Amino acid sequence: MPAVNEQVQPWHLAWAHGSLDLHARGGMLGGVRLKVGPDQWITPLYEAPWIGSWQADEPTLLENLRSEFVCLPFGGGYAADAVVERWQPSMTAADPQGEGARTDDSVPHGYCADADWTLVTQTDHAITIAVDYSASSPIARLTRTVQCDPSSAAIDFSLTIESRRVARRPVGLHPNIVFPARVGALRIEPGVFQFGMVHPAGPETGVSRAVPGGIFEDLAALPLLAGATASFDRLPFAHDTEEIVQLCGVDGSVSLFNDEENTVYQLRWDAHVLPSLLLWMSNRGRAAAPWSSRNLCLGVEPVASAFDLGTGAALAPNPINEHGVLTALTLDPSTPTTIRYRFSAARQ
């Protein structure tokens, strides 16, 4: 199939309870509007404030960072000495498969997050797109369907991964939620999880406040570098920061209560495939361009991954998979992997 230029208009769906766009570049969802009451339309999902006004030296997913997209392999880009000591062996372990898996991390969040996807089919209620990986990759093709629920303010997704050979790779989904204006007006209510862990690299030195690599049982009580604990279940924060935590061994559900608009968003997914939930709390904590201390969003990311540390750390023994929580998927060419998930919104 020919590549689709980003200048082409996105594919569009509209139904009684909402509308959305699906962009070729990165296969990213955008322009989501949902109707949650007789006269109430909301825009719960994020799009970066710099889209159209900032260009990187080399094209990256940041230029067009939108509401939701697929990551394979998930993460990439951290140096071994950036993480706390307990995590360093995972960052430097030899390639377990002997196939240069770490080279997959040359594109943050994988080729699919920055490539041009092509249209497979479109109906009144669904759009299916696909992207092919290079012949040298163990990943052959991703096929993604975005489908509206004609009877409600909900979007159903499916992702099918086809591989050329047996391989393990970290995989993630990347929905991004808009912050309300009022401090603490968005409450995160995760489903059941086994344990939580703070990002082992901070992730922003001198800015992030949670203890790198810290363990917790409750989002309302995370360990702080300054001592004691603080609540991380209500956003946005009053202070500028960048925090990433991973809820491990999840049940495949999270609810987000927006008290400013009296709504609740729900995300449900196949937890037997993606057994963790990464929470990226971007609260004006990144100063470099294009973030420029202005970015406000919550990434609510179902993953089979070791944070966003990349393929090497995910495949190696690490402090998450040592507890029996998978940090990579095994891809088998004889049995494509399909992941299903659903995002919905309603009045509280």
C-alpha contacts under 8 A as a table, 3 or more apart, distances in Angstrom:
res1	aa1	res2	aa2	distance
1	M	118	T	7.02
2	P	118	T	7.44
3	A	116	D	5.91
3	A	117	W	7.01
3	A	118	T	6.55
4	V	8	V	7.19
4	V	24	A	6.22
4	V	25	R	7.84
4	V	116	D	5.61
4	V	117	W	6.62
4	V	118	T	6.08
5	N	8	V	5.70
5	N	24	A	7.30
5	N	25	R	7.67
5	N	116	D	7.01
6	E	9	Q	7.71
6	E	23	H	7.51
6	E	24	A	6.13
6	E	25	R	5.67
6	E	116	D	7.38
9	Q	23	H	7.75
10	P	21	D	5.79
10	P	22	L	5.44
10	P	23	H	4.67
10	P	24	A	6.67
11	W	21	D	5.57
11	W	22	L	5.12
11	W	23	H	6.49
11	W	127	I	7.60
12	H	19	S	7.44
12	H	20	L	5.84
12	H	21	D	4.53
12	H	22	L	6.39
13	L	19	S	5.47
13	L	20	L	5.40
13	L	21	D	6.46
13	L	124	D	6.94
13	L	125	H	6.66
13	L	126	A	7.34
13	L	127	I	7.94
13	L	148	C	7.69
14	A	18	G	5.88
14	A	19	S	4.11
14	A	20	L	6.56
14	A	124	D	7.97
14	A	125	H	7.84
15	W	18	G	5.37
15	W	19	S	6.17
15	W	125	H	7.65
15	W	148	C	7.40
15	W	150	P	6.27
16	A	35	K	7.97
16	A	150	P	6.88
16	A	151	S	7.75
17	H	34	L	5.76
17	H	35	K	4.86
17	H	36	V	7.51
17	H	150	P	7.22
17	H	151	S	7.32
17	H	152	S	5.71
17	H	153	A	4.96
17	H	154	A	7.97
18	G	32	V	7.30
18	G	33	R	5.25
18	G	34	L	4.21
18	G	35	K	5.71
18	G	153	A	6.12
19	S	31	G	7.39
19	S	32	V	5.73
19	S	33	R	5.32
19	S	34	L	6.70
20	L	29	L	7.26
20	L	30	G	6.21
20	L	31	G	5.11
20	L	32	V	4.37
20	L	33	R	6.52
21	D	29	L	5.92
21	D	30	G	5.12
21	D	31	G	5.39
21	D	32	V	6.83
22	L	27	G	6.52
22	L	28	M	5.80
22	L	29	L	4.66
22	L	30	G	6.14
22	L	127	I	7.99
23	H	26	G	7.12
23	H	27	G	5.36
23	H	28	M	5.18
23	H	29	L	6.27
23	H	30	G	7.25
24	A	27	G	4.97
24	A	28	M	7.00
24	A	115	A	7.97
24	A	116	D	5.09
24	A	117	W	4.88
24	A	118	T	6.51
25	R	28	M	6.61
25	R	64	N	7.75
25	R	113	A	7.64
25	R	114	D	6.10
25	R	115	A	5.71
25	R	116	D	4.45
25	R	117	W	6.34
26	G	61	L	6.99
26	G	69	F	6.95
26	G	70	V	7.92
26	G	112	C	5.77
26	G	113	A	4.19
26	G	114	D	4.46
26	G	115	A	5.19
26	G	116	D	5.90
26	G	117	W	6.65
27	G	69	F	6.35
27	G	70	V	7.61
27	G	112	C	7.42
27	G	113	A	6.99
27	G	115	A	7.78
27	G	116	D	6.96
27	G	117	W	5.61
27	G	129	I	7.47
28	M	65	L	7.92
28	M	66	R	6.16
28	M	67	S	6.88
28	M	68	E	5.73
28	M	69	F	4.85
28	M	70	V	7.86
28	M	113	A	7.78
29	L	32	V	7.65
29	L	66	R	6.40
29	L	67	S	5.36
29	L	68	E	5.11
29	L	69	F	6.44
30	G	45	L	7.72
30	G	46	Y	7.90
30	G	47	E	6.95
30	G	66	R	5.72
30	G	67	S	5.18
30	G	68	E	7.30
31	G	43	T	7.89
31	G	67	S	7.92
32	V	43	T	5.97
32	V	44	P	7.41
32	V	45	L	6.57
32	V	67	S	7.92
33	R	41	W	6.45
33	R	42	I	5.62
33	R	43	T	4.85
33	R	44	P	7.41
34	L	41	W	5.48
34	L	42	I	5.38
34	L	43	T	6.54
34	L	44	P	7.89
34	L	153	A	5.47
34	L	154	A	7.81
34	L	345	A	7.23
35	K	38	P	7.59
35	K	39	D	7.68
35	K	40	Q	5.80
35	K	41	W	4.39
35	K	42	I	6.41
35	K	153	A	5.98
36	V	40	Q	5.75
36	V	41	W	6.23
36	V	42	I	7.35
36	V	153	A	6.55
36	V	263	T	7.77
36	V	345	A	6.63
36	V	346	A	5.01
36	V	347	R	5.87
37	G	40	Q	4.80
37	G	41	W	7.26
37	G	346	A	7.83
37	G	347	R	7.02
43	T	46	Y	7.92
43	T	178	V	7.87
44	P	177	I	5.93
44	P	178	V	5.66
44	P	265	Y	7.95
45	L	67	S	5.19
45	L	68	E	7.93
45	L	175	P	7.55
45	L	176	N	5.73
45	L	177	I	4.51
45	L	178	V	5.27
46	Y	66	R	6.17
46	Y	67	S	4.85
46	Y	176	N	5.45
46	Y	177	I	5.22
46	Y	178	V	4.71
46	Y	297	C	6.68
47	E	51	I	7.76
47	E	65	L	6.19
47	E	66	R	4.27
47	E	67	S	5.51
48	A	51	I	5.84
48	A	64	N	7.24
48	A	65	L	5.51
48	A	66	R	6.14
48	A	295	N	7.52
49	P	295	N	7.54
50	W	53	S	5.30
50	W	54	W	5.79
50	W	63	E	7.45
50	W	290	P	6.71
51	I	54	W	6.54
51	I	63	E	5.99
51	I	64	N	5.56
51	I	65	L	7.30
52	G	55	Q	7.88
52	G	63	E	7.64
52	G	64	N	7.85
54	W	63	E	6.59
54	W	290	P	6.81
55	Q	59	P	7.45
55	Q	63	E	6.08
56	A	59	P	5.84
56	A	60	T	6.93
56	A	63	E	6.91
59	P	63	E	7.09
59	P	114	D	7.77
60	T	63	E	5.93
60	T	64	N	7.94
60	T	107	V	7.91
60	T	114	D	6.07
61	L	64	N	5.70
61	L	65	L	5.83
61	L	108	P	7.93
61	L	113	A	6.07
61	L	114	D	5.06
62	L	65	L	4.91
62	L	290	P	7.91
66	R	69	F	7.69
66	R	176	N	7.54
67	S	174	H	7.95
67	S	175	P	5.82
67	S	176	N	5.16
67	S	177	I	7.29
68	E	173	L	7.40
68	E	174	H	5.14
68	E	175	P	4.06
68	E	176	N	5.96
69	F	113	A	6.79
69	F	173	L	6.11
69	F	174	H	5.20
69	F	175	P	6.63
70	V	112	C	6.85
70	V	113	A	6.26
70	V	172	G	6.30
70	V	173	L	4.84
70	V	174	H	6.13
71	C	74	F	4.81
71	C	75	G	7.58
71	C	109	H	4.79
71	C	110	G	5.65
71	C	112	C	6.55
71	C	113	A	5.95
71	C	171	V	5.93
71	C	172	G	5.08
71	C	173	L	5.98
71	C	174	H	7.17
72	L	109	H	5.96
72	L	110	G	4.75
72	L	111	Y	7.09
72	L	112	C	6.62
72	L	113	A	7.82
72	L	169	R	7.32
72	L	170	P	6.60
72	L	171	V	5.03
72	L	172	G	6.70
73	P	104	D	6.90
73	P	105	D	7.07
73	P	109	H	5.74
73	P	110	G	4.87
73	P	111	Y	7.96
73	P	169	R	5.79
73	P	170	P	5.12
73	P	171	V	5.44
73	P	172	G	7.70
73	P	310	G	7.30
73	P	311	T	6.59
74	F	108	P	7.52
74	F	109	H	4.51
74	F	110	G	6.28
74	F	169	R	7.95
74	F	170	P	5.25
74	F	171	V	5.02
74	F	172	G	5.56
74	F	303	V	7.99
74	F	305	S	6.88
74	F	308	D	6.24
74	F	310	G	6.35
74	F	311	T	7.39
75	G	105	D	7.13
75	G	108	P	5.67
75	G	109	H	4.59
75	G	110	G	7.42
75	G	170	P	7.99
75	G	307	F	7.34
75	G	308	D	3.82
75	G	309	L	5.55
75	G	310	G	4.65
75	G	311	T	7.50
76	G	105	D	4.83
76	G	106	S	7.30
76	G	107	V	7.49
76	G	108	P	5.31
76	G	109	H	6.54
76	G	308	D	5.96
76	G	309	L	5.20
76	G	310	G	3.79
76	G	311	T	6.90
77	G	105	D	6.78
77	G	106	S	7.60
77	G	108	P	6.65
77	G	309	L	6.86
77	G	310	G	6.84
78	Y	82	A	6.60
78	Y	309	L	5.90
78	Y	310	G	7.55
79	A	82	A	5.37
79	A	83	V	7.66
79	A	91	M	7.71
80	A	83	V	6.19
80	A	88	Q	5.73
80	A	91	M	5.21
80	A	92	T	6.51
81	D	84	V	7.59
81	D	88	Q	6.93
82	A	201	A	5.44
83	V	87	W	6.13
83	V	88	Q	6.27
83	V	200	P	5.02
83	V	201	A	4.26
83	V	202	G	7.75
83	V	212	P	7.81
84	V	87	W	5.71
84	V	88	Q	6.60
84	V	200	P	5.53
84	V	201	A	6.44
84	V	212	P	6.73
84	V	213	G	6.75
85	E	88	Q	5.25
85	E	89	P	7.93
86	R	89	P	7.18
86	R	319	P	7.68
87	W	90	S	5.57
87	W	91	M	6.75
87	W	200	P	6.93
87	W	318	N	6.73
87	W	319	P	6.99
88	Q	91	M	5.07
88	Q	92	T	6.44
89	P	92	T	5.27
89	P	93	A	5.84
89	P	318	N	7.87
90	S	93	A	5.42
90	S	312	G	7.21
90	S	313	A	4.78
90	S	314	A	7.80
90	S	316	A	5.49
90	S	317	P	6.09
90	S	318	N	5.45
91	M	309	L	7.88
91	M	312	G	6.30
91	M	313	A	4.94
91	M	316	A	7.91
92	T	312	G	7.68
92	T	313	A	7.75
93	A	96	P	7.84
93	A	312	G	7.17
93	A	313	A	7.60
93	A	316	A	6.32
94	A	98	G	7.94
94	A	312	G	7.96
94	A	316	A	8.00
95	D	98	G	5.18
95	D	99	E	7.08
95	D	100	G	6.60
95	D	101	A	6.55
95	D	102	R	7.40
95	D	312	G	6.54
95	D	315	L	7.95
95	D	316	A	7.72
96	P	315	L	6.85
96	P	316	A	6.72
97	Q	100	G	7.80
97	Q	101	A	7.41
97	Q	167	A	7.77
98	G	101	A	7.50
100	G	103	T	5.71
100	G	104	D	7.80
101	A	104	D	5.70
101	A	105	D	7.99
101	A	311	T	6.41
101	A	312	G	6.72
102	R	105	D	5.69
102	R	310	G	7.40
102	R	311	T	5.60
102	R	312	G	5.38
103	T	106	S	5.79
104	D	107	V	7.03
104	D	110	G	6.99
104	D	311	T	7.18
105	D	108	P	6.01
105	D	109	H	7.34
105	D	110	G	6.61
105	D	310	G	6.14
105	D	311	T	6.64
106	S	110	G	7.77
107	V	110	G	5.18
107	V	111	Y	6.04
107	V	114	D	7.99
108	P	111	Y	7.89
108	P	113	A	7.96
109	H	112	C	7.78
109	H	113	A	6.15
110	G	113	A	5.77
110	G	114	D	7.48
111	Y	114	D	5.71
111	Y	115	A	5.89
111	Y	133	Y	7.33
112	C	115	A	5.25
112	C	116	D	7.83
112	C	117	W	7.83
112	C	131	V	6.80
112	C	133	Y	7.94
112	C	142	L	7.99
115	A	131	V	7.55
116	D	131	V	7.16
117	W	129	I	6.19
117	W	130	A	5.40
117	W	131	V	4.83
118	T	129	I	5.36
118	T	130	A	5.45
118	T	131	V	6.42
119	L	122	Q	7.59
119	L	127	I	7.71
119	L	128	T	6.28
119	L	129	I	4.47
119	L	130	A	6.61
120	V	127	I	7.81
120	V	128	T	5.35
120	V	129	I	5.04
120	V	130	A	6.64
121	T	127	I	6.02
121	T	128	T	5.23
121	T	129	I	7.08
122	Q	125	H	7.81
122	Q	126	A	5.78
122	Q	127	I	4.46
122	Q	128	T	6.27
123	T	126	A	5.25
123	T	127	I	6.49
125	H	147	Q	5.66
125	H	148	C	5.50
125	H	149	D	7.58
125	H	150	P	7.36
126	A	145	T	6.78
126	A	146	V	5.62
126	A	147	Q	4.11
126	A	148	C	6.40
127	I	145	T	5.60
127	I	146	V	5.38
127	I	147	Q	6.43
128	T	143	T	6.99
128	T	144	R	5.56
128	T	145	T	4.23
128	T	146	V	6.49
129	I	143	T	5.82
129	I	144	R	5.38
129	I	145	T	6.48
130	A	141	R	6.99
130	A	142	L	5.46
130	A	143	T	4.28
130	A	144	R	6.07
131	V	141	R	5.70
131	V	142	L	5.42
131	V	143	T	6.72
132	D	140	A	5.90
132	D	141	R	4.42
132	D	142	L	6.60
133	Y	137	S	6.39
133	Y	139	I	6.18
133	Y	140	A	5.32
133	Y	141	R	5.92
134	S	137	S	5.57
134	S	140	A	7.35
135	A	138	P	7.84
135	A	140	A	7.35
137	S	140	A	6.89
137	S	164	R	7.71
138	P	163	S	5.60
138	P	164	R	5.06
138	P	165	R	5.58
138	P	166	V	7.38
138	P	167	A	6.55
139	I	161	I	7.52
139	I	162	E	6.31
139	I	163	S	4.28
139	I	164	R	5.91
139	I	165	R	7.75
140	A	161	I	7.77
140	A	162	E	5.43
140	A	163	S	4.68
140	A	164	R	5.51
141	R	161	I	6.17
141	R	162	E	5.20
141	R	163	S	6.86
142	L	159	L	6.94
142	L	160	T	5.70
142	L	161	I	4.85
142	L	162	E	6.34
143	T	159	L	5.74
143	T	160	T	5.15
143	T	161	I	6.76
144	R	157	F	7.30
144	R	158	S	5.73
144	R	159	L	4.56
144	R	160	T	6.49
145	T	157	F	5.58
145	T	158	S	5.23
145	T	159	L	6.59
146	V	155	I	6.94
146	V	156	D	6.01
146	V	157	F	4.77
146	V	158	S	6.87
147	Q	155	I	5.72
147	Q	156	D	5.09
147	Q	157	F	6.22
148	C	154	A	6.23
148	C	155	I	4.62
148	C	156	D	6.16
149	D	152	S	5.61
149	D	153	A	6.92
149	D	154	A	5.46
149	D	155	I	5.91
149	D	156	D	7.02
153	A	344	S	5.78
153	A	345	A	5.73
153	A	346	A	7.06
154	A	342	R	7.07
154	A	343	F	5.64
154	A	344	S	4.03
154	A	345	A	6.42
155	I	342	R	5.73
155	I	343	F	5.32
155	I	344	S	6.30
156	D	340	R	7.57
156	D	341	Y	6.06
156	D	342	R	4.48
156	D	343	F	6.58
157	F	340	R	5.71
157	F	341	Y	5.27
157	F	342	R	6.01
158	S	338	T	6.78
158	S	339	I	5.54
158	S	340	R	4.41
158	S	341	Y	6.43
159	L	338	T	5.45
159	L	339	I	5.12
159	L	340	R	6.53
160	T	336	P	6.51
160	T	337	T	5.50
160	T	338	T	4.23
160	T	339	I	6.46
161	I	331	L	7.76
161	I	336	P	5.58
161	I	337	T	5.10
161	I	338	T	6.36
162	E	331	L	7.54
162	E	332	D	7.66
162	E	333	P	6.22
162	E	335	T	7.83
162	E	336	P	4.89
162	E	337	T	6.82
163	S	166	V	7.09
163	S	167	A	7.92
163	S	331	L	6.16
163	S	332	D	6.13
163	S	333	P	4.78
163	S	336	P	7.13
164	R	332	D	7.75
164	R	333	P	5.46
165	R	331	L	7.56
165	R	332	D	6.22
165	R	333	P	5.48
166	V	330	T	6.95
166	V	331	L	5.45
166	V	332	D	4.63
166	V	333	P	6.37
167	A	330	T	5.73
167	A	331	L	5.29
167	A	332	D	6.94
168	R	315	L	6.97
168	R	328	A	5.89
168	R	329	L	5.32
168	R	330	T	4.37
168	R	331	L	5.92
169	R	311	T	6.24
169	R	314	A	7.50
169	R	315	L	7.10
169	R	328	A	4.99
169	R	329	L	5.50
169	R	330	T	6.77
169	R	331	L	7.57
170	P	303	V	7.51
170	P	304	A	5.53
170	P	305	S	4.75
170	P	306	A	7.69
170	P	310	G	7.42
170	P	311	T	6.08
170	P	314	A	6.14
170	P	315	L	7.69
170	P	327	T	6.22
170	P	328	A	4.13
170	P	329	L	6.09
171	V	274	L	7.74
171	V	303	V	5.78
171	V	304	A	5.38
171	V	305	S	6.32
171	V	328	A	6.56
171	V	329	L	6.84
172	G	274	L	7.43
172	G	301	E	6.55
172	G	302	P	5.74
172	G	303	V	4.15
172	G	304	A	6.30
172	G	305	S	7.23
173	L	301	E	5.34
173	L	302	P	5.49
173	L	303	V	6.44
174	H	299	G	6.44
174	H	300	V	6.50
174	H	301	E	4.78
174	H	302	P	7.27
175	P	299	G	5.84
175	P	300	V	5.51
175	P	301	E	6.05
176	N	297	C	6.45
176	N	298	L	5.52
176	N	299	G	4.37
176	N	300	V	6.09
177	I	297	C	5.59
177	I	298	L	4.98
177	I	299	G	6.24
177	I	300	V	7.31
178	V	296	L	7.08
178	V	297	C	5.07
178	V	298	L	6.67
179	F	186	L	6.94
179	F	235	L	7.09
179	F	236	P	6.23
179	F	296	L	6.17
179	F	297	C	5.44
179	F	298	L	7.01
180	P	183	V	7.65
180	P	185	A	6.29
180	P	186	L	6.64
180	P	236	P	7.28
180	P	258	N	7.18
180	P	260	E	6.53
181	A	185	A	7.70
181	A	236	P	7.76
181	A	260	E	7.91
182	R	185	A	5.52
182	R	236	P	7.30
182	R	260	E	7.12
183	V	235	L	6.21
183	V	236	P	5.05
183	V	237	F	5.82
183	V	238	A	5.86
184	G	187	R	7.03
184	G	234	R	4.66
184	G	235	L	4.40
184	G	236	P	5.31
184	G	237	F	6.35
184	G	238	A	7.94
185	A	234	R	6.68
185	A	235	L	6.19
185	A	236	P	7.10
185	A	257	F	7.88
185	A	258	N	5.83
185	A	259	D	5.18
185	A	260	E	5.87
186	L	234	R	5.50
186	L	235	L	5.05
186	L	236	P	6.92
186	L	256	L	6.59
186	L	257	F	5.53
186	L	258	N	4.61
186	L	259	D	6.33
186	L	260	E	7.81
187	R	233	D	5.68
187	R	234	R	4.55
187	R	235	L	6.51
187	R	256	L	5.59
187	R	257	F	5.01
187	R	258	N	6.61
187	R	259	D	7.90
188	I	233	D	5.04
188	I	234	R	6.33
188	I	254	V	7.33
188	I	255	S	6.19
188	I	256	L	4.82
188	I	257	F	6.65
189	E	233	D	7.32
189	E	254	V	5.87
189	E	255	S	5.10
189	E	256	L	6.09
189	E	257	F	7.77
190	P	193	F	7.86
190	P	253	S	6.39
190	P	254	V	4.23
190	P	255	S	6.12
191	G	250	V	6.81
191	G	251	D	5.99
191	G	252	G	7.07
191	G	253	S	5.15
191	G	254	V	5.45
191	G	255	S	7.84
192	V	250	V	5.75
192	V	251	D	5.58
193	F	196	G	7.63
193	F	247	L	6.24
193	F	248	C	5.92
193	F	249	G	5.11
193	F	250	V	4.16
193	F	251	D	6.42
194	Q	217	E	7.79
194	Q	247	L	7.51
194	Q	248	C	5.80
194	Q	249	G	4.99
194	Q	250	V	6.64
195	F	215	I	7.23
195	F	216	F	6.35
195	F	217	E	5.42
195	F	247	L	6.07
195	F	248	C	5.48
195	F	249	G	7.05
196	G	215	I	5.71
196	G	216	F	5.01
196	G	217	E	5.81
196	G	218	D	7.52
196	G	245	V	6.96
196	G	246	Q	5.59
196	G	247	L	4.39
196	G	248	C	5.84
197	M	213	G	6.01
197	M	214	G	5.56
197	M	215	I	4.57
197	M	216	F	6.14
197	M	245	V	5.66
197	M	246	Q	5.32
197	M	247	L	6.61
197	M	248	C	7.75
198	V	202	G	7.68
198	V	210	A	6.83
198	V	211	V	6.67
198	V	212	P	5.53
198	V	213	G	4.79
198	V	214	G	5.05
198	V	215	I	6.49
198	V	244	I	6.33
198	V	245	V	4.45
198	V	246	Q	6.46
199	H	202	G	5.59
199	H	203	P	6.25
199	H	212	P	5.50
199	H	213	G	5.48
199	H	214	G	7.78
199	H	243	E	7.64
199	H	244	I	5.44
199	H	245	V	5.48
199	H	246	Q	7.29
199	H	307	F	6.76
200	P	203	P	7.31
200	P	212	P	4.41
200	P	213	G	4.12
200	P	214	G	7.69
201	A	204	E	7.44
201	A	205	T	7.78
201	A	212	P	5.85
201	A	213	G	7.53
202	G	205	T	5.91
202	G	208	S	5.76
202	G	209	R	7.82
202	G	210	A	7.31
202	G	211	V	7.29
202	G	212	P	5.00
202	G	243	E	7.16
202	G	244	I	7.69
203	P	208	S	6.37
203	P	212	P	7.82
203	P	242	E	6.81
203	P	243	E	6.39
203	P	244	I	6.75
204	E	207	V	5.32
204	E	208	S	5.28
204	E	242	E	6.26
204	E	243	E	7.74
204	E	285	G	7.54
204	E	286	R	7.41
205	T	208	S	6.26
206	G	209	R	7.98
207	V	240	D	7.73
207	V	241	T	5.58
207	V	242	E	6.72
207	V	285	G	6.51
208	S	241	T	5.44
208	S	242	E	5.30
208	S	243	E	5.74
208	S	285	G	7.68
209	R	224	L	5.69
209	R	225	L	5.79
209	R	226	A	7.53
209	R	241	T	7.35
209	R	243	E	7.50
210	A	214	G	7.48
210	A	222	L	6.70
210	A	223	P	5.78
210	A	224	L	4.34
210	A	225	L	5.71
210	A	243	E	7.25
211	V	214	G	5.13
211	V	223	P	5.78
211	V	224	L	5.15
211	V	225	L	4.96
214	G	222	L	7.96
214	G	223	P	6.57
215	I	222	L	7.87
215	I	223	P	7.72
216	F	219	L	7.42
216	F	221	A	7.13
216	F	222	L	5.91
216	F	223	P	7.30
217	E	221	A	7.66
218	D	221	A	5.48
218	D	222	L	7.07
219	L	222	L	6.15
219	L	231	S	6.17
219	L	232	F	5.30
219	L	233	D	5.28
220	A	230	A	6.46
220	A	231	S	3.85
220	A	232	F	5.51
220	A	233	D	5.55
221	A	229	T	5.20
221	A	230	A	5.14
221	A	231	S	5.13
221	A	232	F	7.19
222	L	229	T	5.02
222	L	230	A	5.41
222	L	231	S	6.34
222	L	232	F	6.83
223	P	227	G	6.87
223	P	228	A	6.08
223	P	229	T	4.48
223	P	230	A	6.82
224	L	227	G	5.10
224	L	228	A	5.99
224	L	229	T	5.40
224	L	230	A	6.92
231	S	234	R	7.01
232	F	235	L	7.37
234	R	237	F	7.29
236	P	283	N	6.60
236	P	296	L	7.71
237	F	240	D	7.08
237	F	241	T	7.89
237	F	283	N	6.79
239	H	283	N	7.70
240	D	283	N	5.42
240	D	284	R	5.10
240	D	285	G	5.10
241	T	281	M	7.99
241	T	282	S	6.86
241	T	283	N	5.16
241	T	284	R	6.05
241	T	285	G	3.98
241	T	286	R	7.61
242	E	280	W	7.75
242	E	281	M	5.81
242	E	282	S	4.95
242	E	283	N	5.73
242	E	284	R	7.14
242	E	285	G	4.62
242	E	286	R	6.81
243	E	280	W	6.12
243	E	281	M	5.05
243	E	282	S	6.66
244	I	278	L	7.07
244	I	279	L	5.61
244	I	280	W	4.59
244	I	281	M	6.04
245	V	278	L	5.88
245	V	279	L	5.38
245	V	280	W	6.84
245	V	307	F	7.85
246	Q	276	S	6.65
246	Q	277	L	5.65
246	Q	278	L	4.38
246	Q	279	L	6.19
246	Q	307	F	6.60
247	L	250	V	6.58
247	L	276	S	5.50
247	L	277	L	5.06
247	L	278	L	6.31
247	L	279	L	7.89
248	C	275	P	6.51
248	C	276	S	4.47
248	C	277	L	6.61
248	C	320	I	7.46
248	C	325	V	6.67
249	G	275	P	5.23
249	G	276	S	5.61
249	G	325	V	5.91
250	V	253	S	7.52
250	V	271	A	6.56
250	V	275	P	5.55
250	V	276	S	5.50
250	V	277	L	6.93
251	D	271	A	5.85
251	D	275	P	7.52
252	G	267	L	7.99
252	G	268	R	5.55
252	G	269	W	5.07
252	G	270	D	6.03
252	G	271	A	4.54
252	G	274	L	7.97
252	G	275	P	7.30
252	G	302	P	7.94
253	S	266	Q	7.37
253	S	267	L	5.79
253	S	268	R	4.69
253	S	269	W	6.72
254	V	266	Q	5.93
254	V	267	L	5.53
254	V	268	R	6.86
255	S	264	V	6.74
255	S	265	Y	5.71
255	S	266	Q	4.54
255	S	267	L	6.56
256	L	264	V	5.50
256	L	265	Y	5.04
256	L	266	Q	6.34
257	F	262	N	7.47
257	F	263	T	6.04
257	F	264	V	4.41
257	F	265	Y	6.48
257	F	348	Q	7.57
258	N	261	E	5.83
258	N	262	N	5.70
258	N	263	T	5.25
258	N	264	V	5.92
258	N	265	Y	7.90
259	D	262	N	4.67
259	D	263	T	6.66
260	E	263	T	7.99
262	N	347	R	6.05
262	N	348	Q	5.53
263	T	345	A	6.94
263	T	346	A	5.60
263	T	347	R	4.31
263	T	348	Q	4.77
264	V	345	A	5.69
264	V	346	A	5.53
264	V	347	R	6.11
264	V	348	Q	5.57
265	Y	343	F	7.18
265	Y	344	S	5.64
265	Y	345	A	4.41
265	Y	346	A	6.68
266	Q	342	R	7.90
266	Q	343	F	5.71
266	Q	344	S	5.30
266	Q	345	A	6.39
267	L	341	Y	7.27
267	L	342	R	5.71
267	L	343	F	4.71
267	L	344	S	6.74
268	R	341	Y	5.50
268	R	342	R	5.29
268	R	343	F	6.74
269	W	274	L	7.78
269	W	302	P	7.50
269	W	339	I	7.62
269	W	340	R	5.93
269	W	341	Y	4.11
269	W	342	R	6.50
270	D	273	V	5.62
270	D	274	L	6.24
270	D	275	P	7.99
270	D	339	I	6.27
270	D	340	R	6.03
270	D	341	Y	6.57
271	A	274	L	4.74
271	A	275	P	4.66
271	A	276	S	7.39
272	H	275	P	5.81
273	V	304	A	7.14
273	V	329	L	7.42
273	V	339	I	7.07
274	L	277	L	7.97
274	L	302	P	5.83
274	L	303	V	4.80
274	L	304	A	4.69
275	P	302	P	7.30
275	P	303	V	6.45
275	P	304	A	5.91
275	P	325	V	6.70
275	P	326	L	6.78
276	S	302	P	5.80
276	S	303	V	5.26
276	S	304	A	6.19
276	S	305	S	7.63
276	S	325	V	7.82
277	L	300	V	6.88
277	L	301	E	5.44
277	L	302	P	4.47
277	L	303	V	5.88
278	L	299	G	7.44
278	L	300	V	6.15
278	L	301	E	4.89
278	L	302	P	6.25
278	L	303	V	6.80
278	L	307	F	6.81
279	L	298	L	6.82
279	L	299	G	5.50
279	L	300	V	5.13
279	L	301	E	6.31
280	W	297	C	7.99
280	W	298	L	5.51
280	W	299	G	4.59
280	W	300	V	6.77
280	W	301	E	7.92
281	M	296	L	7.94
281	M	297	C	6.46
281	M	298	L	4.90
281	M	299	G	6.59
282	S	285	G	6.34
282	S	286	R	7.79
282	S	295	N	6.32
282	S	296	L	5.36
282	S	297	C	5.36
282	S	298	L	6.19
282	S	299	G	7.99
283	N	294	R	7.79
283	N	295	N	6.26
283	N	296	L	4.92
283	N	297	C	6.85
284	R	287	A	7.52
284	R	291	W	7.61
284	R	292	S	7.73
284	R	293	S	4.33
284	R	294	R	4.83
284	R	295	N	4.94
284	R	296	L	5.99
285	G	293	S	5.82
285	G	295	N	7.67
286	R	291	W	5.70
286	R	292	S	6.48
286	R	293	S	5.35
286	R	294	R	7.99
286	R	295	N	7.61
287	A	291	W	5.94
287	A	292	S	4.48
287	A	293	S	4.59
288	A	291	W	5.75
288	A	292	S	5.31
288	A	293	S	7.52
289	A	292	S	5.12
291	W	294	R	5.99
291	W	295	N	5.58
292	S	295	N	7.32
303	V	327	T	7.75
304	A	326	L	6.01
304	A	327	T	4.49
304	A	328	A	4.95
304	A	329	L	6.47
305	S	308	D	7.03
305	S	310	G	7.98
305	S	314	A	5.53
305	S	326	L	7.24
305	S	327	T	3.86
305	S	328	A	5.40
306	A	309	L	6.15
306	A	310	G	7.44
306	A	313	A	6.55
306	A	314	A	4.96
306	A	318	N	7.71
306	A	320	I	6.85
306	A	327	T	5.34
307	F	310	G	7.91
309	L	312	G	7.89
309	L	313	A	6.12
309	L	314	A	7.28
310	G	313	A	5.87
310	G	314	A	6.31
311	T	314	A	5.11
311	T	315	L	6.09
312	G	315	L	5.40
312	G	316	A	6.11
313	A	316	A	5.21
313	A	317	P	7.54
313	A	318	N	6.88
314	A	317	P	7.68
314	A	318	N	7.32
314	A	327	T	5.22
314	A	328	A	5.92
315	L	327	T	6.99
315	L	328	A	6.30
317	P	321	N	6.50
317	P	322	E	6.53
318	N	321	N	5.66
318	N	322	E	6.00
319	P	322	E	5.46
319	P	323	H	7.19
320	I	323	H	5.71
320	I	324	G	7.34
320	I	325	V	6.06
320	I	326	L	7.64
320	I	327	T	7.23
321	N	324	G	4.98
321	N	325	V	4.65
321	N	326	L	5.34
321	N	327	T	6.04
322	E	325	V	7.24
326	L	329	L	7.40
331	L	335	T	7.84
331	L	336	P	7.22
331	L	337	T	6.91
332	D	335	T	5.46
332	D	336	P	6.48
332	D	337	T	7.89
333	P	336	P	6.22
